[in-house]
Every structure is written in C-alpha cells, then in structure tokens.
Amino acid sequence: MNEESATRTIHVVVPPLASFDEVCNLANQINRKAEEGNTSFKIEVNAGKFITELARVIRKINSRKTRAEFLIRENDLIKNNPKLRAAFAMVGASFYSVEDEEQEDSSQQHFLSQDFFLLHQRSNDVDTFKEAIIRVTYRCNEDCHFCWIQQHETDVEPSAIKNLIADLLKKDIRHFVFTGGEPTMLKELPELMRFAKDNGAKQIILQTNGVLLADQKRVEELIKCGLDQVFLALHSDKKHIAEEITALNGSFDKTIQALENFLQTDCEVVIDHVLSKSNVEYVESFADLMIELQNKYQRQIAVNFAVGQPMGKYIKTFLEHTPTITQLRKYLLPAMNKLMASAVELKGFSTACGPPICALDGNPELLDNLEKVPGDEWKKDFVKPQACLECTMYDFCWGIRKIYAEHFGTEEIRPVKK
C-alpha cells in the first residue's frame, strides 16, 4: 500500500490474487487503515480470480464512513457479463481499459485469469500442453465438508462461457475441463462440450459427483457431445460415510450407478477420492471396491487421491477434517499398494491438492513419474521445513500447508531417500 498523505488517500494496487486467504489479508489491511482514520481509498485491480470476493470487501468498506473507489481493468468477460458489471456498480466501481497487446503481455490477464477460470500447464507421455479449467456453475446438489467453492456466487452466462472457449481455441488451447459446483446442473453443458469439440478441442474432461448421471441416457448424451474423460468424485465405498461427507441422502447409490454407467462406455474413468478424517481409515476397503469394479467391467480405472484445500468456506473447518500425515502413512499406503498390485492407475501426487509425498514413506514404486513443482509456486501456501532439505524429492514436492504446520507442527516429516 502506498499512502498519499497530502490527500489522505491510500492507493492500493492489487496483484493477481491466488487464494481466498489473500482476499482476507487484503480486507484486513484495508480495514486496519480505515480504523486509523484515513478517509479515502483508491483500489486498483486486474479483473481476475476472486474478483467477486473483492467486491464484497469494497461493499463492507463503503458501508462505513470511509469511502473506497474501485478501479477494475476491463476485459471482454466484464463487457459480456452484465451481472458482474452490476455487482461492481453497486459498490461504486469504475472500469478502465487497456490495449489488447498489453493484456496479452501481462501474465495471461484478459480472459486467462478469471474467477471462474484457470489455466494449467500439464504433461503426459507425449507432450506438454495447457489445460483450461472452466467453472460453468457454482451451484451444487451436494455440500461436501471439504469443498471450498462458494455456492452463492453468481454464475457466468453460458454465452460468455462459449465466447471464452472460442477465445481459448484461438490461443491454441485444446484441452478443456468443465467443473463447478456441479457442472451437470447446467442444462447448456452438452452444448458447450459440443461447441468446444466441433471447434478443435482435443480432450474434454468433466469433473462431477455423478448424481445426475445415474441416468444412462445422460451419460451417452455427454459422450456424443465429445466427453473423453469423467473425473468422478467418490469419497467412500460405504454409503453412510459417503453421504455424511456429501450431505445428500441417496447420493451414494446414484454416484455408484453413474460410475457403472461410464464403465460400460469407452470414456476414460478417473475417480477423485478426497481424503479426510471421515474416510481415511476406510481407504483400503475403498481400494477393494475399485479393484472389484475394474475386474467386473474389464475397464481401466484410475484413482486420484487428494486432500482438501484450506480455501473459501473450508478455511474454518480445515483443521477439523484434514487427515494427518501419520494417518495417511498408516491407512493410505496399504491401499495404494493394493491398487498398484491390481494395475489400478494412481494419480494426484504431483499437484498442490495431492497428499504430501512424506505420506508415501519413501516407497520407490509410488514415487515414479512425479512432475517437478513449477518454480517457487509452493511458497504461497506451503512450507518446507529444515527436514525437507535432506529429501531427494524436494523439487517434486509442494511441502505441507502452512496452516497444517502451524497447528500440527512438522515432526511427522520424514525425508525421502530414494
């Protein structure tokens, strides 16, 4: 923050926000300055991730005697989204524009860093490519206790999503992930998939809880529209635990039916299993179910193991639900060994959402094919204590969450000697 004492104005230039934590930190800084008696703020921000959360920050400040001016870098998404423009108009926002050339040179601003959109660098056995993750809705029919999505957010209009897809294809982005909320709640989803595939998309992935895909006809419709892979959330093989997590009675049977529906097609199947204190003790029986279904349908199944991220609404309850490294080491390792012995593919350890590598306890087979962590990205939300310096997997590991280390300490860390 740069304070212009002559005019008693604080000029806040907001960098791209990477997490809800950063939004909260910004709010706290502004509120502290407001309490010091400053009377005016000028807050300048590029329209990007968590921009709607910033709108709430400004709304709270404007409800005080302190006045804030909100300057938003305008782009095509803002122009094409009247609901978003209206939300900022309510808090006294003004917009400013820049040339397209400048937008393209500023770390993928323009349409490449929106609240509902992420761009990831991914690799496979053939090449490295960029993957677009589009949040087509914030609505969801479940309410998982480790989910960070704010379901009350205003959805982006399907027409704006289609424009975004078209722009991305022009940028030679060919891999798309449709997510939410629960994306199958958007009736235009098949149309968006078909539009992407017809205009050059190489791969379309759907992240879903499967509740609305217990109907085989809906599965077949999505596949006809170009769906290549389903990333299906299933957090337990036990009905009562699964529905305790999802907070939706009847969801377990429907998700299992959706899984079996997909296993009867050529669509690639990846199961997303988020580990928490509710299910970690039963992960080995979950592995048994995956093996049983793979054998029954003679279809390859992949399992993506993850842990919840302390973001959004999950910040308050993260410590209550997240499993410890000791628990992961005790329960996850036997399950993973069982899955590997049955040729079930394992995923998740190369991402910030994956369990820490310490949980693998140095098992060399489980450490193959991990990707290096990009640059210093881990430093935003993670920490690598002294013990990590002795680990041969240092460059491949994100470390442990700062909030985890502050609460549980770092004594559980065991450097890997591969």
C-alpha positions as CSV (number, residue, x, y, z in Angstrom):
1,M,0.0,0.0,0.0
2,N,1.2,3.5,-0.9
3,E,-0.2,6.3,1.3
4,E,-0.5,9.7,-0.3
5,S,-0.6,11.8,2.9
6,A,-1.3,15.1,1.2
7,T,-4.8,14.0,0.1
8,R,-5.2,11.4,2.9
9,T,-5.8,8.8,0.1
10,I,-4.4,5.2,0.2
11,H,-3.7,3.9,-3.2
12,V,-4.0,0.1,-3.2
13,V,-2.7,-1.7,-6.3
14,V,-3.8,-5.3,-6.0
15,P,-1.6,-8.0,-7.6
16,P,-3.3,-11.1,-9.0
17,L,-4.9,-12.9,-6.1
18,A,-4.1,-16.6,-5.8
19,S,-6.2,-17.7,-2.9
20,F,-9.1,-16.7,-0.7
21,D,-6.6,-16.2,2.1
22,E,-5.1,-13.3,0.1
23,V,-8.5,-11.7,-0.3
24,C,-8.9,-11.9,3.5
25,N,-5.5,-10.4,4.1
26,L,-6.3,-7.6,1.7
27,A,-9.6,-6.9,3.6
28,N,-7.8,-6.9,6.9
29,Q,-5.1,-4.4,5.7
30,I,-7.8,-2.0,4.3
31,N,-9.9,-2.3,7.4
32,R,-6.9,-1.5,9.7
33,K,-6.1,1.6,7.6
34,A,-9.7,2.6,7.8
35,E,-9.6,2.4,11.6
36,E,-6.6,4.7,11.5
37,G,-8.8,7.5,10.3
38,N,-8.0,7.6,6.5
39,T,-10.9,8.8,4.6
40,S,-10.3,7.7,1.0
41,F,-9.1,4.6,-0.8
42,K,-8.3,4.0,-4.4
43,I,-8.2,0.3,-5.1
44,E,-6.9,-0.8,-8.5
45,V,-7.2,-4.4,-9.5
46,N,-7.0,-6.5,-12.7
47,A,-10.2,-8.4,-13.3
48,G,-9.1,-11.9,-12.2
49,K,-9.5,-14.7,-9.7
50,F,-11.6,-13.9,-6.6
51,I,-12.7,-10.6,-8.0
52,T,-16.2,-11.1,-6.7
53,E,-14.8,-11.7,-3.2
54,L,-13.1,-8.3,-3.6
55,A,-16.4,-6.7,-4.4
56,R,-17.7,-7.9,-1.0
57,V,-14.6,-6.3,0.6
58,I,-15.3,-3.0,-1.0
59,R,-19.0,-3.2,-0.2
60,K,-18.1,-3.6,3.5
61,I,-15.8,-0.6,3.4
62,N,-18.3,1.6,1.6
63,S,-20.8,0.8,4.3
64,R,-18.6,2.8,6.7
65,K,-17.8,6.5,6.7
66,T,-14.7,5.5,4.8
67,R,-15.1,5.7,1.0
68,A,-13.4,3.5,-1.5
69,E,-13.0,3.9,-5.2
70,F,-12.8,0.6,-7.1
71,L,-11.0,0.7,-10.4
72,I,-11.3,-2.5,-12.5
73,R,-9.3,-3.4,-15.5
74,E,-11.9,-4.0,-18.1
75,N,-11.9,-7.0,-20.5
76,D,-14.2,-9.0,-22.7
77,L,-15.5,-11.0,-19.8
78,I,-16.6,-7.9,-17.9
79,K,-18.2,-6.5,-21.0
80,N,-20.2,-9.6,-21.7
81,N,-21.3,-10.3,-18.1
82,P,-24.0,-7.8,-17.1
83,K,-24.5,-9.5,-13.7
84,L,-20.8,-9.0,-12.9
85,R,-20.9,-5.4,-14.0
86,A,-24.0,-4.8,-12.0
87,A,-22.4,-6.3,-8.9
88,F,-19.5,-3.8,-9.1
89,A,-21.7,-0.9,-10.0
90,M,-23.4,-1.5,-6.6
91,V,-20.2,-0.8,-4.9
92,G,-19.2,2.2,-6.9
93,A,-16.8,0.6,-9.3
94,S,-15.4,2.3,-12.3
95,F,-13.8,0.5,-15.3
96,Y,-10.7,1.2,-17.3
97,S,-9.4,-0.4,-20.5
98,V,-6.1,-1.2,-22.0
99,E,-4.9,-2.3,-25.4
100,D,-5.2,-5.9,-26.3
101,E,-1.4,-6.1,-26.8
102,E,-0.8,-5.0,-23.3
103,Q,-3.3,-7.5,-21.9
104,E,-1.6,-10.4,-23.7
105,D,1.8,-9.4,-22.3
106,S,0.6,-9.3,-18.7
107,S,0.8,-12.9,-17.5
108,Q,-2.3,-14.2,-19.2
109,Q,-4.7,-11.5,-18.0
110,H,-7.6,-10.6,-20.3
111,F,-9.7,-13.8,-20.2
112,L,-7.0,-16.1,-18.9
113,S,-7.2,-15.4,-15.1
114,Q,-10.9,-15.1,-14.2
115,D,-12.7,-16.0,-11.1
116,F,-14.3,-18.9,-12.9
117,F,-11.4,-19.9,-15.0
118,L,-7.9,-21.4,-14.5
119,L,-5.1,-22.3,-17.0
120,H,-2.8,-25.1,-16.0
121,Q,0.4,-26.4,-17.6
122,R,0.1,-30.2,-17.9
123,S,2.2,-33.0,-19.3
124,N,1.6,-36.5,-20.5
125,D,3.7,-39.2,-22.1
126,V,3.6,-37.4,-25.5
127,D,3.9,-33.6,-24.8
128,T,3.3,-30.6,-22.6
129,F,0.2,-28.6,-23.0
130,K,-2.1,-26.0,-21.5
131,E,-5.4,-27.1,-20.0
132,A,-8.3,-24.8,-19.4
133,I,-10.4,-25.4,-16.3
134,I,-13.8,-23.7,-16.6
135,R,-16.2,-23.4,-13.7
136,V,-19.5,-23.4,-15.6
137,T,-21.6,-23.1,-12.4
138,Y,-21.1,-22.5,-8.7
139,R,-24.3,-24.4,-7.8
140,C,-24.1,-27.9,-6.4
141,N,-26.5,-30.6,-5.3
142,E,-24.1,-31.7,-2.6
143,D,-22.3,-29.9,0.2
144,C,-19.1,-31.8,0.9
145,H,-17.5,-30.6,4.1
146,F,-14.0,-30.2,2.5
147,C,-15.3,-28.2,-0.6
148,W,-14.1,-24.6,-0.8
149,I,-16.5,-23.4,-3.6
150,Q,-18.8,-20.6,-2.6
151,Q,-22.2,-21.9,-3.9
152,H,-23.8,-18.4,-3.6
153,E,-21.6,-17.0,-6.3
154,T,-23.3,-15.6,-9.5
155,D,-22.9,-18.0,-12.4
156,V,-21.3,-16.7,-15.6
157,E,-23.7,-16.7,-18.5
158,P,-23.4,-19.7,-20.9
159,S,-23.0,-17.3,-23.8
160,A,-19.9,-15.8,-22.1
161,I,-18.5,-19.2,-21.5
162,K,-18.9,-20.0,-25.1
163,N,-17.1,-16.8,-26.0
164,L,-14.3,-17.8,-23.6
165,I,-14.0,-21.2,-25.2
166,A,-13.8,-19.6,-28.7
167,D,-11.1,-17.2,-27.5
168,L,-9.1,-20.1,-25.9
169,L,-9.3,-22.1,-29.0
170,K,-7.8,-19.2,-30.9
171,K,-5.0,-19.2,-28.4
172,D,-4.4,-22.9,-29.4
173,I,-5.8,-24.2,-26.1
174,R,-7.1,-27.7,-26.9
175,H,-7.7,-29.3,-23.5
176,F,-10.8,-28.4,-21.5
177,V,-12.0,-29.3,-18.1
178,F,-15.7,-28.5,-17.2
179,T,-16.2,-28.2,-13.4
180,G,-18.3,-26.5,-10.9
181,G,-20.0,-26.5,-8.4
182,E,-21.7,-29.4,-10.1
183,P,-21.5,-28.8,-13.9
184,T,-24.2,-31.3,-14.8
185,M,-26.7,-28.8,-13.1
186,L,-26.1,-26.5,-16.1
187,K,-28.5,-27.5,-18.9
188,E,-26.3,-26.0,-21.5
189,L,-23.4,-28.3,-20.6
190,P,-23.8,-30.7,-23.6
191,E,-24.0,-27.7,-25.9
192,L,-20.8,-26.2,-24.5
193,M,-19.0,-29.5,-24.9
194,R,-20.1,-30.0,-28.4
195,F,-19.1,-26.4,-29.3
196,A,-15.6,-27.0,-27.9
197,K,-15.2,-30.3,-29.7
198,D,-16.6,-29.1,-33.0
199,N,-14.2,-26.2,-33.0
200,G,-11.0,-28.1,-32.4
201,A,-10.8,-29.3,-28.7
202,K,-8.7,-32.4,-28.4
203,Q,-9.8,-33.5,-24.9
204,I,-12.8,-32.7,-22.8
205,I,-12.9,-33.7,-19.1
206,L,-15.9,-33.5,-16.8
207,Q,-15.5,-33.1,-13.0
208,T,-18.7,-34.3,-11.5
209,N,-20.3,-36.1,-8.5
210,G,-22.3,-38.2,-10.8
211,V,-25.6,-37.8,-9.0
212,L,-27.4,-36.6,-12.2
213,L,-25.6,-39.1,-14.3
214,A,-27.3,-42.2,-12.8
215,D,-29.4,-42.0,-16.0
216,Q,-27.5,-43.8,-18.7
217,K,-29.1,-41.6,-21.4
218,R,-27.4,-38.5,-19.9
219,V,-24.1,-40.3,-19.9
220,E,-24.5,-41.2,-23.6
221,E,-25.5,-37.7,-24.5
222,L,-22.3,-36.2,-23.0
223,I,-20.1,-38.8,-24.7
224,K,-21.8,-38.0,-28.0
225,C,-21.1,-34.3,-27.4
226,G,-17.4,-35.1,-27.1
227,L,-16.7,-36.1,-23.5
228,D,-13.4,-38.0,-23.3
229,Q,-12.8,-38.4,-19.5
230,V,-15.0,-38.3,-16.4
231,F,-13.4,-37.2,-13.2
232,L,-15.9,-38.7,-10.8
233,A,-16.0,-37.8,-7.1
234,L,-16.5,-40.8,-4.8
235,H,-15.2,-40.4,-1.3
236,S,-16.1,-43.7,0.3
237,D,-17.2,-47.2,-0.5
238,K,-19.5,-47.1,2.5
239,K,-22.9,-45.4,2.0
240,H,-23.2,-43.8,5.4
241,I,-19.7,-42.2,5.2
242,A,-20.1,-41.0,1.7
243,E,-23.4,-39.3,2.5
244,E,-22.1,-37.9,5.7
245,I,-19.4,-36.2,3.6
246,T,-21.7,-35.1,0.7
247,A,-24.6,-34.1,3.0
248,L,-27.0,-35.5,0.4
249,N,-29.1,-38.6,1.2
250,G,-29.3,-41.0,-1.7
251,S,-26.2,-39.6,-3.4
252,F,-24.1,-42.7,-2.9
253,D,-26.2,-45.1,-4.9
254,K,-26.6,-42.6,-7.7
255,T,-22.8,-41.9,-7.9
256,I,-22.1,-45.7,-8.0
257,Q,-24.7,-46.1,-10.7
258,A,-23.1,-43.2,-12.7
259,L,-19.7,-44.9,-12.3
260,E,-21.0,-48.2,-13.6
261,N,-22.7,-46.4,-16.5
262,F,-19.4,-44.9,-17.5
263,L,-17.6,-48.2,-17.2
264,Q,-19.9,-49.6,-19.9
265,T,-18.6,-47.0,-22.3
266,D,-15.2,-46.1,-23.8
267,C,-15.0,-42.9,-21.8
268,E,-11.8,-42.7,-19.6
269,V,-12.7,-43.0,-15.9
270,V,-10.8,-41.3,-13.1
271,I,-12.1,-41.5,-9.5
272,D,-11.5,-38.5,-7.3
273,H,-11.1,-39.6,-3.7
274,V,-10.6,-36.7,-1.3
275,L,-9.1,-37.9,2.0
276,S,-10.4,-36.6,5.3
277,K,-10.7,-37.8,8.8
278,S,-14.1,-39.2,8.0
279,N,-12.9,-41.7,5.4
280,V,-9.1,-42.2,5.7
281,E,-9.5,-45.2,8.0
282,Y,-11.5,-47.0,5.3
283,V,-9.4,-46.2,2.2
284,E,-8.3,-49.8,1.9
285,S,-11.9,-51.1,1.5
286,F,-12.4,-48.3,-1.0
287,A,-9.5,-49.7,-2.9
288,D,-11.1,-53.1,-2.8
289,L,-14.2,-51.6,-4.5
290,M,-12.2,-50.1,-7.3
291,I,-10.4,-53.4,-8.0
292,E,-13.8,-55.2,-7.9
293,L,-15.3,-52.8,-10.5
294,Q,-12.2,-52.8,-12.7
295,N,-12.4,-56.6,-12.8
296,K,-16.1,-56.7,-13.3
297,Y,-16.2,-54.4,-16.4
298,Q,-12.6,-55.2,-17.6
299,R,-12.0,-51.5,-17.8
300,Q,-9.0,-49.4,-16.7
301,I,-9.8,-47.3,-13.6
302,A,-7.6,-44.5,-12.3
303,V,-7.8,-43.2,-8.7
304,N,-6.8,-39.6,-7.9
305,F,-6.1,-39.2,-4.2
306,A,-6.4,-35.6,-2.9
307,V,-6.7,-33.7,0.3
308,G,-9.0,-30.7,0.8
309,Q,-7.6,-27.2,0.3
310,P,-8.0,-24.6,3.0
311,M,-9.8,-22.0,0.9
312,G,-13.2,-20.4,0.8
313,K,-15.7,-21.9,3.2
314,Y,-13.3,-24.8,4.1
315,I,-10.8,-22.4,5.8
316,K,-12.8,-22.5,9.1
317,T,-13.0,-26.3,9.3
318,F,-9.8,-27.4,7.5
319,L,-8.1,-28.4,10.7
320,E,-11.1,-30.3,11.9
321,H,-11.4,-32.5,8.8
322,T,-7.9,-32.8,7.3
323,P,-6.1,-36.1,7.9
324,T,-2.6,-36.0,9.5
325,I,0.5,-37.2,7.7
326,T,0.7,-40.0,10.2
327,Q,-2.9,-41.2,9.4
328,L,-2.1,-41.1,5.7
329,R,1.0,-43.1,6.2
330,K,-0.9,-45.7,8.2
331,Y,-4.0,-46.1,6.0
332,L,-3.2,-44.8,2.6
333,L,-0.1,-46.7,1.9
334,P,-1.6,-50.2,2.2
335,A,-4.5,-49.1,-0.1
336,M,-2.1,-47.8,-2.7
337,N,0.0,-50.9,-2.7
338,K,-3.1,-53.0,-3.2
339,L,-4.3,-50.8,-6.1
340,M,-0.9,-51.0,-7.8
341,A,-0.8,-54.8,-7.5
342,S,-4.1,-54.8,-9.4
343,A,-3.0,-52.3,-12.1
344,V,-5.3,-49.6,-11.0
345,E,-3.6,-46.3,-12.0
346,L,-2.7,-43.8,-9.3
347,K,-2.9,-40.1,-9.7
348,G,-2.7,-36.9,-7.6
349,F,0.7,-36.7,-6.0
350,S,2.1,-34.1,-8.5
351,T,-0.5,-31.4,-7.7
352,A,-1.0,-29.0,-4.8
353,C,-4.2,-30.9,-4.0
354,G,-2.4,-34.2,-3.5
355,P,-1.2,-35.8,-0.2
356,P,2.3,-34.8,0.8
357,I,5.0,-37.1,-0.5
358,C,6.0,-37.8,3.1
359,A,2.9,-39.9,3.3
360,L,4.4,-42.4,0.8
361,D,7.2,-43.1,3.3
362,G,9.8,-43.5,0.5
363,N,8.1,-46.3,-1.4
364,P,10.1,-46.1,-4.7
365,E,7.4,-47.5,-6.9
366,L,5.0,-44.8,-5.8
367,L,7.5,-42.1,-6.5
368,D,7.9,-42.7,-10.2
369,N,6.7,-40.3,-12.8
370,L,6.1,-37.4,-10.5
371,E,6.3,-33.9,-12.0
372,K,8.5,-31.1,-10.6
373,V,6.7,-28.3,-8.8
374,P,6.8,-25.2,-11.0
375,G,9.3,-22.6,-9.8
376,D,8.5,-21.2,-6.3
377,E,4.7,-21.7,-6.5
378,W,4.8,-23.8,-3.4
379,K,5.9,-20.8,-1.3
380,K,2.4,-19.1,-1.4
381,D,0.6,-21.6,0.8
382,F,3.1,-24.3,1.7
383,V,6.2,-24.6,3.8
384,K,9.3,-26.9,3.5
385,P,11.0,-27.1,6.9
386,Q,14.6,-28.0,7.6
387,A,14.0,-31.7,7.3
388,C,12.8,-31.2,3.7
389,L,16.3,-30.1,2.7
390,E,17.5,-33.7,3.1
391,C,14.8,-35.1,0.9
392,T,15.7,-36.4,-2.6
393,M,12.1,-35.5,-3.7
394,Y,12.5,-31.8,-2.7
395,D,11.9,-30.4,-6.2
396,F,8.9,-32.7,-6.8
397,C,7.1,-31.9,-3.5
398,W,4.8,-29.0,-2.6
399,G,5.7,-29.4,1.0
400,I,3.0,-29.1,3.7
401,R,0.3,-26.5,4.1
402,K,1.4,-23.5,6.3
403,I,-1.8,-23.8,8.3
404,Y,-1.1,-27.5,8.9
405,A,2.4,-26.9,10.0
406,E,1.3,-24.1,12.4
407,H,-1.2,-26.4,14.1
408,F,0.3,-29.9,13.9
409,G,4.0,-29.0,13.6
410,T,6.5,-30.6,11.3
411,E,7.7,-33.6,13.3
412,E,5.8,-36.0,11.1
413,I,8.1,-35.2,8.1
414,R,10.5,-38.0,7.1
415,P,12.9,-37.0,4.3
416,V,12.7,-39.4,1.4
417,K,16.0,-41.1,0.5
418,K,15.2,-42.5,-3.0
